[in-house]
Amino acid sequence: MLPSANYGSDFERAALRRVTRRLIPFLFILYIVSFLDRVNVGFAALEMNRDLGLSPAVYGFAAGIFFIGYSLFEVPSNLILARVGARLWIARIMITWGLIAASMMFVRGPISLYVLRFLLGVAEAGFFPGIIFYLSEWFPAEARARAVGRFMTAIPISGVIGGPISGALLGLNGRLGLAGWQWLFLLEGLPAVALGVAVFWYLPDRPEHARWLTHDQRTWLVERIAVDRERSIKHCRIDVVRALSSGLVWKMGLTVFLANSFGQYALSLWLPQIVRAFSGLTNLQVGFVSAVPNIVAAVAMVTVAVHSDRTGERCLHMAGAATAASLGFLGCSMARSSIVSVIFLSLAAAGLASVHPPFWPLPSKFLTGSAAAGGIGLINSLAVLSGFVGPYTIGVLNRSSGDFRTGLLLLACVPLIGAILALQLRNAAFLRSDGNQGEGLQQRSPEDRVC
């Protein structure tokens, strides 16, 4: 058996490169489709709101109700995934959400829109935390932020790809008697079904099932992941119930709610309409301009991920990224030209996206097994509630003020609060990568004590 202590060896790097090349591109594609189906209602709204007579407040509520269904079923879905395996459960998630996403073409008014958006959230619940849990089964702690960062660049890349595609699909208006937004939902929903079938045949549940690794690589990776798991169990033995009731888990959920998700979902679901409001562009032009902030965000996300893994620091990276997002929204609210607005929106998008890579490796530092599945599910379910609050609030503010400036000012304040909470997480000393976890457990405050 090869020793897992030689993490810097050529053998170990080669094994991780093979895992990365095999898993990350495929998971990346899955998340692009997932995030696109989640937020493409923002592009559909450019025509759908007018065709169906939907007000900004109605649209904001419909955009956000997805996250109520998602949040309610997040933890149960992730616990099922931990029991039956990632391959089977992720395939089920993708097939059901793809069918519902395509069914959005049958929306006829507010009620049907509310129902289908809610069901879409229920169907997709557990996908993202399931992937985070899955990555923790394949990547050692020292390489996890880079793995998460590469996987989650799908969020901004979905905007880069989805913006122009969605704008072009709206141009099919009238073909075969369907509106452009109906074509958009149909043609962007069906790929999830096909990929769901592919998941079942492509994804192994754990490293020991990976036939594309050599025997020695499988042996080393299983042993190396076991070392991380044993370290977590040694310093923090938590079951599912204690994980779900942990003050630290809830604090982490609130942190990512404020530092990232509130702004990210509000921006994703309203970006096309914000761009049109300050530019007056056509649908296709809005799609291309909306891609610019997402390109910047993708580059920033990978850069922050690499630096966070290299330094072993997480919380300061999160706080700095959230602060950058706050400054971006503030600048956009005061901008008076289209070019300046896009520059500040790009800063905001980059800051929000860059919170993810340093944040998501943290739960697996003290949660393992079913506790990790449940804890990560709870953290994400709390975070995605912002997907309801953010878009709906922006819609209400837009209706009352007549423009997006008040909403942008709100979006500038929220990540700043998240940055403060991210700095407070540093008090949970066992989340640090300093190797002195045993000492840290004795020093942390009572509200952070989870074991």
FIKOLZA-81223 format. One line per 3 residues: number of its first residue (from 1); for each residue y negated, z, x negated of C-alpha. Coordinates in steps of 0.001 Angstrom, whole numbers, plus 500000, padded with zeros to 6 digits. Example, Ala and Ser with C-alpha at 12.3 -4.5 7.8 and 13.67 -1.06 7.14 Angstrom:
BEGIN
1) 504500 507800 487700 | 501060 507140 486330
! end
This chain:
BEGIN
1) 500000 500000 500000 | 496634 499013 498575 | 494188 501898 498206
4) 491343 501863 500689 | 489071 503540 498135 | 488452 500206 496356
7) 485964 499040 498975 | 483945 497001 496525 | 486903 495000 495180
10) 487229 491233 495509 | 490324 491752 497647 | 488519 493928 500169
13) 485516 491637 500372 | 487816 488665 500906 | 489638 490478 503709
16) 486380 491321 505476 | 485113 487760 505040 | 488256 486491 506734
19) 487847 488941 509628 | 484174 488007 509934 | 484848 484258 509960
22) 487628 484634 512502 | 486023 487046 514972 | 482231 486991 514753
25) 481572 483301 515592 | 483847 483488 518633 | 482378 486780 519869
28) 478932 485334 519163 | 479639 482423 521519 | 480960 484791 524199
31) 477799 486878 524058 | 475540 483821 524181 | 477214 482802 527447
34) 477092 486384 528709 | 473421 486933 527985 | 472475 483484 529260
37) 474197 484096 532613 | 472508 487481 532745 | 468931 486223 532292
40) 468979 482551 533347 | 467606 483670 536696 | 464298 483870 534799
43) 464284 480090 534347 | 465733 479439 537806 | 462789 481424 539203
46) 460379 478718 538036 | 461616 476636 541007 | 463802 478991 543048
49) 461002 481431 543910 | 458984 478637 545462 | 461941 477027 547274
52) 463123 480320 548793 | 459702 481932 549236 | 460412 484872 546896
55) 457502 487120 545875 | 457192 488517 542311 | 458328 491941 543546
58) 461393 490459 545312 | 462289 488471 542196 | 461808 491516 539969
61) 464104 493601 542181 | 466737 490849 542271 | 466581 490380 538505
64) 466993 494103 537980 | 469685 494936 540535 | 472218 493267 538239
67) 471879 496273 535967 | 472611 498776 538732 | 476037 497235 539267
70) 476511 496915 535515 | 475608 500540 534871 | 477758 502011 537652
73) 480924 500315 536416 | 480249 500403 532670 | 482169 503556 531705
76) 485246 502918 533923 | 485451 499356 532618 | 485308 500440 528986
79) 487961 503127 529515 | 490256 500505 531050 | 489616 498255 528047
82) 490644 501048 525675 | 493878 501473 527648 | 494954 497858 528290
85) 493449 496207 525212 | 490367 494117 524520 | 492025 490721 524877
88) 493215 491156 528468 | 490173 493015 529746 | 487484 490860 528135
91) 489274 487779 529519 | 489175 489329 533020 | 485492 490195 532664
94) 484509 486690 531603 | 486471 484824 534278 | 485115 486948 537139
97) 481526 486909 535922 | 481662 483134 535369 | 482794 482528 538937
100) 480080 484777 540353 | 477397 483303 538061 | 478236 479806 539307
103) 478173 481089 542907 | 474500 481918 542463 | 473885 478286 543436
106) 474586 479307 547054 | 471709 481787 547259 | 469664 481240 550421
109) 467280 484189 550484 | 466557 487713 549175 | 469702 489364 550585
112) 472189 486853 549184 | 470309 486931 545869 | 470491 490739 545757
115) 474219 490779 546599 | 475261 488166 544042 | 473120 489649 541252
118) 474664 493074 541946 | 478206 491640 541935 | 477454 489769 538711
121) 476575 493110 537108 | 479793 494697 538396 | 481857 491802 537021
124) 480218 491877 533584 | 480278 495676 533228 | 482008 496769 530058
127) 481645 493508 528150 | 479040 494541 525578 | 480241 498121 524922
130) 483773 496740 524896 | 482825 494383 522064 | 481085 497215 520174
133) 484229 499327 520536 | 486330 496318 519487 | 484243 495792 516326
136) 484713 499457 515394 | 488459 498741 515337 | 487999 495901 512826
139) 485093 496751 510516 | 484732 499814 508242 | 481657 501954 508849
142) 479834 500580 505793 | 480019 497005 507112 | 479496 497697 510800
145) 475741 497132 511115 | 476068 493672 509612 | 478939 492853 511977
148) 476967 494112 514975 | 473827 492320 513798 | 475608 488986 513389
151) 477287 489331 516768 | 474085 490378 518526 | 471978 487564 517145
154) 473507 485906 520198 | 470754 487591 522238 | 467828 485728 520654
157) 469924 482610 519994 | 470788 482463 523703 | 467047 482182 524264
160) 466741 479467 521620 | 469570 477447 523165 | 469205 478507 526770
163) 465475 477854 527089 | 465558 474104 526471 | 468909 473696 528278
166) 467687 475600 531341 | 464447 473639 531356 | 466408 470382 531196
169) 468825 471443 533954 | 465897 472124 536262 | 465112 468445 535780
172) 468312 467566 537705 | 466491 468497 540890 | 467705 466350 543795
175) 470903 465076 542148 | 473783 465134 544677 | 471493 466988 547055
178) 471219 470077 544853 | 468044 471710 543589 | 467509 471985 539841
181) 468024 475754 539909 | 471367 475253 541693 | 472535 472920 538909
184) 471381 475517 536392 | 473522 478304 537882 | 476572 476042 538304
187) 476601 474448 534856 | 475750 477663 532985 | 478306 479757 534893
190) 481470 477671 534478 | 481699 477935 530637 | 482380 481667 530986
193) 485521 480897 532984 | 486861 478527 530327 | 486047 480948 527525
196) 487706 483779 529433 | 490970 481855 529351 | 490464 481172 525627
199) 489943 484902 524916 | 493462 485730 526021 | 494953 483348 523469
202) 492502 483823 520610 | 491622 487518 520248 | 494162 489972 518783
205) 493672 493536 520005 | 493897 495237 516589 | 494194 494313 512895
208) 497926 494942 512829 | 498317 492060 515324 | 496290 489574 513248
211) 498737 486955 511967 | 495890 485143 510212 | 495563 488068 507762
214) 498013 488472 504920 | 500368 491443 504995 | 498337 493220 502293
217) 495059 492538 504092 | 496429 493926 507357 | 497764 496990 505547
220) 494466 497672 503798 | 492329 497141 506907 | 494495 499353 509137
223) 494422 502071 506479 | 490665 501726 505930 | 489834 501974 509641
226) 492172 504968 509878 | 490212 506704 507093 | 486991 506324 509097
229) 488710 507564 512237 | 490188 510597 510496 | 486815 511448 508991
232) 485215 511403 512433 | 488021 513493 513935 | 487847 516002 511073
235) 484153 516649 511483 | 483795 516145 515231 | 486844 516383 517478
238) 485669 515207 520919 | 487625 514082 523977 | 486355 511792 526716
241) 485000 514585 528910 | 483020 516169 526082 | 481721 512778 524983
244) 480426 512006 528470 | 478739 515416 528729 | 477345 515429 525186
247) 473593 515933 524906 | 473530 513705 521837 | 475248 510853 523655
250) 472701 511069 526473 | 469837 511247 523971 | 471139 508139 522232
253) 471291 506343 525581 | 467688 507301 526324 | 466622 506199 522851
256) 468004 502687 523181 | 466694 502548 526782 | 463132 503055 525522
259) 463213 501551 522043 | 464965 498338 523020 | 466380 497637 526458
262) 463323 498227 528664 | 461269 495702 526743 | 464109 493328 525951
265) 465199 492752 529531 | 461661 492665 530872 | 460771 490066 528248
268) 463954 488011 528738 | 463648 487861 532516 | 459891 487256 532637
271) 459294 485241 529444 | 459392 481796 531111 | 456829 482878 533703
274) 454657 484621 531080 | 454660 481457 528945 | 453788 479274 531933
277) 451015 481676 532985 | 449119 481407 529681 | 449989 477779 528910
280) 450429 475773 532118 | 453298 473793 530548 | 456085 471876 532284
283) 459538 473445 532762 | 461007 471652 529734 | 457990 472564 527572
286) 458264 476197 528690 | 461903 476112 527559 | 461004 474952 524056
289) 458071 477360 523650 | 460224 480262 524895 | 462661 479486 522081
292) 460114 480335 519373 | 460117 484167 519804 | 463910 484093 519904
295) 464172 482178 516623 | 461953 484762 514932 | 463989 487569 516504
298) 467283 486163 515208 | 466018 486027 511620 | 464541 489533 511832
301) 467715 490951 513349 | 469976 489770 510529 | 467473 490877 507884
304) 467248 494391 509298 | 471046 494599 509646 | 471638 493719 506000
307) 468974 496143 504764 | 470252 498964 506988 | 473807 498562 505679
310) 472578 498268 502092 | 470542 501484 502269 | 472858 503355 504654
313) 469797 504362 506712 | 469679 503838 510484 | 467027 505875 512301
316) 463953 504799 510297 | 464986 501179 510742 | 465197 501714 514503
319) 461818 503448 514642 | 460117 500759 512551 | 461550 497959 514706
322) 460487 499646 517953 | 456971 500176 516576 | 456745 496488 515666
325) 457733 495605 519246 | 455005 497876 520582 | 452379 496206 518394
328) 453588 492778 519503 | 453203 493559 523202 | 449814 495167 522603
331) 448569 492123 520712 | 449844 489753 523405 | 448031 491718 526121
334) 444724 491150 524291 | 445329 487573 523122 | 443099 484837 524472
337) 444883 481756 523129 | 448370 480357 523650 | 449170 480237 519930
340) 448180 483861 519345 | 450162 484918 522408 | 453309 483233 521075
343) 452815 484892 517672 | 452600 488368 519221 | 455479 487681 521622
346) 457523 486694 518562 | 456681 490010 516883 | 457679 491882 520044
349) 460961 489974 520357 | 461765 490526 516666 | 461104 494253 516930
352) 463223 494709 520041 | 466154 492711 518664 | 466082 494582 515338
355) 466763 497931 517008 | 470370 496916 517733 | 471986 496594 514265
358) 471079 500069 512960 | 471693 501754 516327 | 475159 500655 517427
361) 477116 501840 514345 | 475943 505417 515072 | 478256 506365 518001
364) 481405 505607 516007 | 480307 508144 513385 | 481348 510954 515727
367) 483348 509295 518524 | 486842 507834 518217 | 489496 506372 520518
370) 488947 506802 524261 | 486000 509116 523545 | 484336 506240 521705
373) 485073 503836 524556 | 483645 506252 527123 | 480703 507396 524992
376) 479635 503888 524007 | 480024 502828 527634 | 477804 505693 528791
379) 475148 504957 526164 | 475033 501314 527195 | 475087 502115 530917
382) 472015 504309 530438 | 470363 501612 528355 | 470956 498800 530821
385) 469382 500773 533654 | 466165 499687 531967 | 467158 496177 532980
388) 466449 497239 536559 | 463392 499368 535900 | 461675 496988 533464
391) 461760 493669 535352 | 461034 495325 538721 | 458072 497245 537316
394) 456627 494112 535714 | 456985 492322 539049 | 455138 495066 540927
397) 452352 495187 538324 | 452053 491409 538375 | 451692 491388 542158
400) 449074 494129 542157 | 446977 492892 539216 | 447464 489152 539535
403) 448443 488646 535871 | 450784 489982 533168 | 448311 491963 531052
406) 448932 495316 532726 | 452673 494827 532395 | 452317 493926 528720
409) 450362 497130 528113 | 453203 499106 529693 | 455684 497253 527501
412) 453587 498258 524476 | 453872 501962 525322 | 457582 502272 526078
415) 459067 501236 522665 | 456668 503610 520925 | 458252 506530 522782
418) 461647 505159 521777 | 460548 505117 518132 | 459737 508836 518357
421) 463192 509584 519794 | 464804 507487 517058 | 463113 509676 514458
424) 464370 512781 516266 | 467942 511493 515975 | 467612 512089 512245
427) 467964 515811 513018 | 471581 515113 513961 | 472487 515272 510283
430) 476080 514084 510721 | 474714 510691 511830 | 473281 510179 508339
433) 475140 508151 505763 | 474759 510706 502991 | 478407 511716 502873
436) 477613 515420 503470 | 478821 515463 507033 | 480391 518867 506887
439) 477171 520447 505678 | 475165 518507 508242 | 477236 519842 511105
442) 476203 523347 510245 | 472519 522427 510139 | 471982 520460 513327
445) 470208 521987 516289 | 472021 523353 519373 | 470960 520437 521591
448) 472664 518007 519181 | 475901 520015 518911 | 478733 517938 520342
451) 481729 519508 518639
! end
